[in-house]
Amino acid sequence: MTATEIPALEVGKARQRKEDARLITGQTNWTDNITLPGLLHVAFLRSPHAHARIASVDLSAAKEASGVIAAYSGADFAAEQGSLPCAWPVTPDIVIPEHPSMAVDTVRYGGEIVAAVVARDRYAAADALELIDVTYEPLEPVLDMEAALAAGSPKVHEAGNKSFTWPFGQGDLDAAFRDAPVVIERTYRQQRLIPSAMEPRAVVCAQTGDEFTMWTSTQIPHVLRVMLALVTGIPEHKLRVIAPDVGGGFGSKLQVTAEEVLALLLARKLGRPVKWTESRSEGNVAVHHGRDQIQRLRLAADDDGRIRGLDVDLLADMGAYLMLVTPGVPLLGAFMFNAIYKMDAYRFSCTGVFTTKTPTDAYRGAGRPEATYAIEHLLDDLAAELEMDPLELRERNWIKHEEFPYTTIAGLTYDSGNYEAATAEAKRLFHYDELRSEQYERVSAGTTVRLGIGISTFTEMCGLAPSRVLGSLAYAAGGWEHASIRMLPTGKVEVVTGSSAHGQGHETAWSQIVADQLGVAFEDVRVLHGDTAISHKGMDTYGSRSLVVGGTALVNACDKVRQKAKVIAAAMLEVSADDLEWSDGRWAVRGDPDQGKSIGEIAFAAFAAHNLPDGVEPSLDSDATYDPDNFSFPHGTHLCAAEVDTETGQVRIRSYVAVDDVGVVVNPTIVEGQVHGGIAQGIAQALYEEAAYDSSGNLVTASLADYLIPSAADLPSFTTARTTTPSTLNPLGVKGVGEAGTIASTPAVVNAIVDALRPFGVHDVPMPCTPERVWRAIQEARSEGAAQ
């Protein structure tokens, strides 16, 4: 490249993802593809009871079955399996029960592992499970959170059914509610959801000497390695964890699972590599679930709609045990119930409750979708009470763009945003005023198919960090991220990132960032991740933190490379380093751009090391660990128009507009994909998905035949756009995007349905808003109206 050639910036380009060539064609290495010499297959027997004592486990017939190598019960592992970890003890008095990977004497949810079979192939292992004879003594299940806290309830654990109560508050709430002209009280239900990643969970574990290698479909190879060492006692430096290409996670693979621990113990016990791959029906009972809250809310406001105070009281279903971050998930929402709105006082309280259900933990958005749903639904209810346009009400209360940075009533400082711009663009694309006119016409005409308009003006805190904040919330780990740059002699670049991708497009986005930072070609950058022997340090991927935290670590590492290169370039050009300036991938003499050296030329000079200055090491390689001072705060406005057939309860989304502000966009195609996928998951919660249990504690949605996940044919087309207010908290100006669509879309859809039905007296439809539930809500409202 000559001094006059200025390369176009990579950041902002809609590059095709580097990963897709191998992912789409299947030329990749999923965990289940891995085959090792002498590989054995594991199958797990799971409890059919929600709550029972284990009287006996007879493995004799299974051990004699063809192809079976060994069979074990929980008693065989009692002395070595330890307890699955909970890394977030949110209060000093929290109850964290022992959590064995394989139940020893009691099962506490349907699907808990009670035995394992190891065989020469997966089919022999699965067949042998039917030969295991387990005698259970059934106990009464605990299924309802409110009943679980009542005196005399059966106990999930000896210590009782309450895990913790976490209070939080700012301002004088009593004063805010005292003599308030308007007080709205509501109870909303966040139903339980089941994550369904494209790739089921899988794990392969092998021992070589006294060292172990685990391949696993995980979001957190670094965290998993530490936790496996703590649980099993195997020294951390003897463990290598590899996350091959991972087909989605959405929080479900942000976990230290029983299957991973048992695979490690089985490999050690047998001295042979072992593999387990989850079936879909197995996954529905065994993978941790999401959401599951009862939200009791009070909001005080003035006659003109100004919010005075908000009181939030949550019951959060922990399930039978506390998994890795279970108790912290609802608390992430504690800082988001106030959303983009100004108010005088705020109180939040959350009680974690044990039930005999599959444990809950992080699911896309983790606490923030629940909070956004509550406040956005509540704002619509307030607007209806005041007979105001719900967008006008929001604008009266939201933080204005000139007020940033703004410290909210929850204590977070939002660095930048422009809610007015995002909303104005969304209204334009949505044709808001025209749809409102059509809505009024349908009401006036008394048509049976009503039109509703749903609104969600949201923000979220993401870029999950900073370590000091996490520490103040009693989280066991930090929120930093690590990156390394390896400059190869030929000018090519290897990037090692501690952020472990499971579909986000790291290899593409990271290549774009490094290309700009070092002035190299996009094609000349290779990104390595997901292997603790290659990427030795990292905090992994969740909470929309990869770009905000990991990307900034990458920028900082590139800066160190440039500074090392500057010293060598000065020697090569025989000038003072102070006389050099960086431009377009070169260190050049200030005022004489033709006198310079490219980063590739400097890398080769460092490799040759013939004429380096005294004391200068022959390497440009650099690394950086970045710990942010604050979260990032993407925001946006999502608008949904839904037609509701009042005779059948059928809902049809007619149009959906999403205008998101995620700061500077590295790759528009990747952002678009994240937004589309997020909206799909949010709509799924609003209309389709629910984990349902019968009165005995059996999961009745244990397969995809019963648990309804929408296909592309069930979803509308989305109109998407962006506004851009760069973050002031990182050098890239980026904000998170991975969870935004999920956070925003659920309230937009439900608000549209309720908006269509308000003339009938409906102010809530429990999720998922199935035709039956919509129809019943109409009938109940009519009955109540008739009774009055």
N, C-alpha and C positions, 0 to 999 in steps of 0.2 A: 504494500500500500504506500503510495506517495503521500507527501505532506499535504497535498491539495485535495486528496480524496477523503471525504468525510462520510464515515459509515452511518447508515440510518440506525436509529436507536431500536433495539430489540424490544424493550419494555413498551407495551402498548400494541404490539403486533399480534394478530390472530393466527399464531403459528399452529400448524397441526401438531398434535402431541407426539413426541418421540416414542412414547411407550406403546402407542396404539398398533404399530406394525406387528409387534409380537403378541399383544394382548388379543387383538381382534382375530388374528389368524390362529391363535392357540399355540404359537411357538414360544411357550413360556414354561415356567416351572411353578405350578401351584403345589401346595403341600401334598395333596393327594396323588400327584404325579410321581412323587419321590419313591424310588425303589432301591433298597440296599441289600447286599448279600446277606442271606439268612434272616430276612425280614419276617417278623411275626405280626399277626393282626389281633387287635383287642376289640372286644365288645363288652358293653356294660349293661348289667341288669339294673333296672330302675324301679323304684317303689311304685306300686299301683295305688297306694294309700297316701292321703294327704297328711295323716298323722297316725302313727302306730309304733308300738314297741316291737322290736325284732326278737322273737323267742328263740328261733334257731335258723341256721342256714345250712342246708345239706348240699354239698358240692360233689358228692361221690359219683353220681351218674354223669355229670358234666365232665368230670376228669377222665372218664372212661370212653367218652365219645370220640369218634373217628376224627383225626386231625388236631385234637386238642392237646396242647402242651402243658397248660396249667390252668387252675381256677382258684380264685381267692375271694374271701369275704372281708368285711371291714375289720374283723378281729385279727386277720393276718397282717394288717397295716397299722393297727392301733398304736404301736410303739414308735412308728417312724413317719407317719403321714403329717404330723403336726396339725396346724389349723390354718385354713385359707385366710389370707390377710385382709384386714380392713385398715386402710391407710388414712382414714379421716375420722378420728374420734372427736366429734364436734363439740362435746361438752366434757368437763372433768368427770361427771358422774354417768356418762353414757354406758349403757349395757351392751357389751360386745360378746356374744356367746361364742364358745368354741365351735369351730366349723370344720368338721372332718371332711376330707375329700371323698371318703367312702363311709357311709353310716355304720356305726358299730352296734349301738343298742336301740336307737330310736330314729325313725324317719319323720321329717317335719314338712315335707311337701311331696306331691306326686311328681316323680321324675328324679328324686334323689337316688344316687348310686348306692346299691347294696351289695353288689358282687361284680367280679370281672372274670372274663374268660379270655385266654390267650391261645390262638390256634394258628395253623399254617396258612389259612386263608380267611377272609372276612366272613365268608358264608358258613364255614364250619364253626367259627366263633359265635355267630349270630344264632345258629341252630342249637348250639349247646346251651344257650341261655334258657331255653325252654325246659332243660333237664334239671335246672337248679330248683330245689324245693325250699322256699322260705316260709316259715310260720310267723304270721303277724298277729299281734293283739291290738286291734283297732282302738284308737283314741278319738275323742271328739275333735273335729276340725275347728279352726278359728279363721273365719272368712271375712267378717265385717269389722272394719276398723273401729267404729264407735262401740260396737258390742264388745270388742276385744279389750277396751279400756274400762268397761263396767265391772263392778265388783262381782265376783263369782264366775267370771269367764274362765273357761279352760285355758291353761297356760301353754304357750308354745315353748317357752323355756322356764326353768325353775325360778328365774329372777322376775318373771312376769312378762307382760306383753308390751310394755312401754320401754323403748330404747333410750329416748332422750326428749327433752323439750328445750328448744333454742329460741330465746327471745332477742328482739332487736327493736330499737326505736329511736326516733329523732323528733324533737319538737314537743309541744304541749298538746297531746291528742284530746284531752278532756276539754281544753279551751276551744279546739277546732270544732268539736261536735256540740259544744254548749250553745244553745239557741240557734243552731244552724237552720236556715230556712228549708233546706232540702237534705234529707238523709235517705240514702238508698241502701238496703240490706239484701244481699243475695247469697245463695249457696250454689256453687258450680261444681261439677264433677269432671275430673280428668280421668278418663278411662284408662285401664291398663292396656299397654301395647306390646307386641312381640316383634323385635327386630328381625328382619329377613334379608340378610346380605345375599348377594348373588352367589358367593362361594360359601358353602357350609363350613363350619369350623373343622379343623383337622390338625393333627400333631403327629410327628415322627420323632423318635428319640433313639440315639445310639450312643454306646459307650466305647471309648478307645482308651485302654489303660485305665487310668483313674480320671479321665476327662469325659465330659458328656457334651454332645451336640444335639440341640433340639431345633427342628424346623416346625414352625407353627404359624397358622393363619391368625396373626395378632396385629393390633395397632401399636403395641408397646414392647418391642423386643428388649429395650434397655431396662425398663421398669420390671419386666417379667424376670429378667436374669437376676436382678437384686432380690426380688421376692422369692424366687425359687431357692436361692441360697439361704435365705432366712428361714423358709419353711422346712426345707429338707436337711439343712446342715451341710450340704455339699459346698465347698469353698467357691466363692464367686469366680475366681480366676480359673477354676476347673470347668466352668459352664460357658458354653457358646450358644447363643440364641440367634436363629436366622428366621426372619420373616421374608419368605420368597414373595413373588407377586401375590398380592392379597386382594381378593375380589370383594371389596366393600367391608365396612364395619359398622358405621353409624353409631358407635359407642358399644356395640355388642361384643367387640373384640378388644375393648379397653378393659381388660380383665385378667386376673390370675385364676385359671379355671381348675376345677377338680381333675379334669381329664389331662391337663398338662402336668400337674403334680403326679398323678398316678402313672402316666407314661414314663416319667423320669424314674419313679420308684420301680416300675416293672422292668425297665431296661437294666437298672442296676441289679435287681434281684435275679434276672435271667441271664444277664451277660449277652443278650441278643437285641438287635434293634426292633422296635415295636412301632406300630402305626394304628391310629384310630381316626376314623372319618365319620362325621355326624350325618345322620339321615335327617330329612326335613321334619318328619314327625318327632324324632328325638329332639331336634333343636327347639321345637316349640315349647317343650316342657323343661329343657335343660339350659338353654341360653338365658341370661338374665333378661327380665322384662323391663319396660319403661313406663314413666308417668305414674298413674294411680294415686291421685290426691282428691281429698275433699277440701274445697276452698270456701271458707266462710268469710264474707267480706262486708264491710260497712264503709260508705263514702259520704262525707259531708260536703255540701256546696252552698254557695250563695244563690240568690234568685237569678243572677245573671250568668250562672254556670261556672263561676270561678271555684276551683276545687279548694277546700279548706283542709281536709284531712282524710286519711285512708287507714283503715284498720284491717289487717289480714290475719286470719287464724287458719292454719293448715293442719290437716291430718295427712301424713304421708305413709303409704304402705311400704314397709321395708321388705316384705316377704318373710321367709323363715330365718334368714341370716343376713348379716351385713357383709356385702361383697366389698370390692376394693375401694370404691368411693360412694357407696350407697347413701350413707347419712348426709353427705355433703351436697348431693344433687339438688334436693329442694331448696337448700340454702343459697345456691347460686342464683335462684330466682328472687331471694330476699331483696337484692339490690336492684331489681328490675320491675317490681310491681308499680313503682312510681313512673317508670317508662320515660317519656319525653316531657312529662308534665311537672309544672311547678305547684307546690302545695306547702302549707304551713306545718303540718305534722304528719307523722307516719309511724305506725307500729306494725311489727311482724312477729308472729310466733309460729313455730313449727314443732309438732310432736311426731316423732317417728314411732310407728306401731308395727309390732311383729304379727304376722298371720301365717297360716300354714299354706302359703302359696310360694311359687317360684320367686327367689329373691329379685328385687328390682335394682337397677343401677343406671348408669348414663345411657341415654338414648338421644339421638340427634337434637341438640339444643340444650339438653340437660338442665332443667329448671327454668330456663328462660322462656321456652314456649308456653309453659304452664302459667308463668307470670304475665306474659303478654296477652294470652287468651283472657285472663281474668280482668285486667285493666281495660282492654279494648271492648270486651263485652259490657263491662260496667259503664264505660263512657257512653256506649249506645243507649243503655238503659237510662242514664242520666239525661241524655238528650231527649229521649222520648218523654220523660217526666216533665221536662221544661218546655216541650214542644219546640225544640230547636233543631236546626240542621246539625247532624252529628259531626260534620267536618268543621262547621263554624264553632261548635263547642270545643273541639280539639284545638283549633287555632287560638282560641281565647286562653288556653291553658298551657300550650307548649312553649318551650324555650325558644326565643327568637334568635335568628342567626347572628345578630350583632351582640348577643349576650355571652357568646362562647369566648373563652372557656367558662364553663358553668358547673358549680358544685351542687349536686342534687340533694334533696332531702334525705336520701339514703347514704350520702357521704362520698359518692363517686364524683370525680371531676371529668366531665365530658370535654374533650379538647376542641372538637370542631363538629360542625353540622349545619345543615340548612334544610329544615323540615318544610319551609315554605316552598322552596324550589322543587323539591321532590313531589310534594303534593300538587303543586300547580301543573307539573308535567303529567302526573298520573291522571288528574281531572281532564286534561286536554285529550290524552290518548283514549280515555274511557268514555268521553262524551257525557260527562257527569250530569250536566243540566238537562240534556235531552232525555237521559234515562229517568231522571226524577220526574220529568213531565209525563213520560209514558207510564210510570208507576202510578201517578195520581189519576191518570185517565182510566187505568184498569180498576182502581179502587172505585172510582165514580161509576163505572159501568157495571160493577159487581161481577166481574169475570171470575171464573173458577180457577184460572191459572194466574197467580199473582207474581209480580216482579219485586224482588228485594235487592237492595244495594248494601253490600258489606264493606266495611272500612277497617283498615289496620294501619295506623301510623305508628311505627315501632322503632325502637332501637334495641341494641343488645350489647352486653359486654363480652368481648371475646379476646383472642390472643391470650389464652389462659396462662397467666403469670400473675403479677410479679411475685417473686419468692417471698418477700417480706409480707405481702398481703396474705398469701396462702399460709404462711407461718402464723399470722395473727388469727387465722381461722382454724388453726390446729391441724392443717394438712401436713402429712408426714414428709412430703417431698417438695422440691422447688419448682419454679416455672421457667427457668433459663433454657437456652438451647445452644447447641454447639455446631460449628461448621469448620471444615478444613479445606484448604486449597493446595493441590499438588500441581506445581508447574513442571511439566515434562520437558525434556531437552529440545524437542522439536516444536515447542510452542503450544502444544495441546494442553488441555487442562482437565484434571480429575478433581471433582468436587465430592467431598465426603460430608454428608449431612446427618445429624442426629435425629432429624425429623423423618419418620418412617411412613412412606406413602401407602395408602390402600385404595387408590383410585383418583387421588387429587391432581395428578399431573406434575409432581415435583420435578421429574427429570426434564420436562419442557420448560417450566417456569424458572427453575434454578439456572438452566442453561441461558435463558434470556437475560437474567439478572447479571450473571458472570460475564456474558458477552459484552454487555455495556460497561461493566465495571473495569474490565481488563482490556477491552478493545480487541477481542478475539472473535472469530466466527462462531455463530451459534452451533454449527456442526462440529466445532472443535472442542466442545465441552461434553464431558461424560459425568454423570451423577451417580454416585454409589451410596447405598443406604440399606438399612434393614438387617445388617449382620454385625453383631457385637464384636466380631473379630476384625472387622474392617472399619466400622464406625464405632469406636470404643466408648463414645460418650454421647449421651443425648437424653432428652425427656419425651421424645416421641410425638405422636399426632392425635390430637383431640381438641375440642374447644376452639376450633378455627384459629389455631395458634401457629400453624406451620409457616405461613408467609410472614406474618407480623413479627414473630419471634425468631424463627429459623432463618427467614430471609434477611433479617437485620444482622444476625450472626454472620451470614454469608457476606454481606456488604462490608462488615468490619474486618473479616478475614481478607477480603480482596484489598482493602485499604492497606493492610499490613504487607501484602505482596507488593503493592506499588511502592511503598516506602523502602522495602528492601531493594527493589529494582532500581530505585532512584540513586542509591549509593553506588551500585555497580555501573549504571549508565554514566554517572559523572566520571568514573574512572575511565570508562571506554572512550568518552568524548574529551577527556582531559580538561574538564571544567569543574567548577565548584558545584556541589549539589544545589546550592542556593540559586544558581543561575538556570535551573531546569524548571520546566513547567509540563504538566501532564495534559495531553490532549489526544483523543482518538487512538488510544492504545500505545502511545509513544511518550517517552521522556525526551523533550527537545529543548534546545537552548532558547531561552527567552529572547524573542526578537529575531530569531533565525530558525524557523521551523524545519528547514531542510537539514539542519544538523541535529539529528536525533536517533534514538534507537527504539525499536518496537519491543514490546514485552517478550515476543518470541526470540528476538536476537539476544536480549538480556538473559533469557532463560538458558539459551545455549552457552552463552559466556559463563554463566554460573556453573553449568554442567562441566565445561572444559576446565574451569578454575585456573587458567594459565596466568592471568594477570589481575587477580582480584586484589583490592587494597588490603593492607595488613589488618588482621583481625576480623575480616568479613568472611562469614561462612559461605561455602559454595552451595547455596540453596535459596530459592525464593519461597519455598513452602511455608505456609502460615496457617494458623488456626485462631479461632475466636469463640468465646463463650459470652452470650448476651443475656442479660437479665433486665427486662424492661421496668420502668418506673410506674407504669400504669397499663390498664387494659386498653383495647381499642374499641371504638363505638361506631360501627356501621349503622345505618338507619335506612328508612325508606317508607314508601306508601304503597300499599297493595289495595286494590279495589276489585270487588267481585260482584257481578250481576247474576242473580240466580232466579230461575223461574220455578215456582212451587205449585204443583197441582193440588189444590185443597181437597179434592175428592179422593185422591189416591195417596197423597203424601210424597209423590215422586218429585225429586229435585233434579233440575238440569242447570248446570253452570253455563250461562249463555256467553259471558265474556269475563276475562280475567286480565287485569293490568298490574304489572309490578314495576315500580320505579325504585331502584335501590341505589344507595350511595355507599360504596365500599372503598372510598378513597381512590388513589391511583390504581389503575388496572394494569396488571402485568400482561395478561393474555385474555382478551375478550371472549374467545371461544371457551376457555376453561371456566371463566366466570359465568357465562351463559349456561353452561352445563350444570354448574353448581346450583344456580338459581332454579333452573327447570327441575332438577332432581329434588331440591328442597321443597318447592311448591307441591310437587307430587306427593311427598310424604305428609305434608301438612293437610292437603285435601283428603288424603287417605284417613287421617285421624278424624277429620270432620265428618266424613260420609260413610266410611267403610270398616275400619279396623277396630276390633275389640277382643281382648283376651277374656273369655267368659268361663266361669266355674259353676258347677252344679252344687247342690246343697251338701254333698259329701266331700267337696273339695277337689273333684276331678276337673281337669281342664277339658272343656268340651270343644275348644277350638284348637285341637292338638295337631291338626294337619292343614295344609293349604286348601283342602276341600271344605274346611269349616271356617278358617281364618281368612277373611276376604281382603286380598291385596289387589288394588286396581291395576289393570293393564293400561297401555297407552290408549286403547279404544275406550276406556272409561273416563279419560281425562280430557279437558278442553284444550284448545290451543291457548298459549300464553302470549300476551303482548308485553315485552320487556323493554326497559330503557334504563339509563343511568344518569344521575347527576354526580358531580365530583367535588367534594370538599376534602382535600388531602389531610391525612392525619398529620398533626404536628409532633407526634411522639416518636417517629422513626424516620430515618433518612429516605426511605422509599415513598413515604406518604401513604402507605397502604393500610387497609383495614381488613378484617376477616370477612369471608363470604360463605363459608361452607354450611352454616346453619341458618342463614338469614331467611331463606325461602320457607323453611319449616316453621320458623318462629312466627313469621308474618301471616302465613296463609290460612292456618286453622281459624283464627278469629275472623278473618275476612269472609270466609265461607259461612261460618255459623251466623255471623252478624247479618249476612245477606238473607239467610233463611228466616231468621227471627224478624228482620225488617219487613219481609213479605207478609208475615203473619201477625204483626202487631195490631192491625185493625180487628183481629179476632180476639185480642186480649192475651196473646202469647208473648212471654218475655224470655223464654228459654226453651230449647229443645236439647235433651241430653245427647251427648255424642256417643257413638256415631249417629248422625241424623239420618237413620234409615227411613224408608217410606212409612213403615209401621209407627215409628216414634214420632215422625212429623204428623201423621194422621191423628195419633192419640193426643198429641199436644193440642191440636185444634179442637178435638172433641172435649177434652178436659176444660179448655178455656171457655167453650160454649156452655158447658154444664155449669161452671162457676158463674158465668154471666147470667144464666137463666136463674140460678139460685139467688143471685143478688136482686 
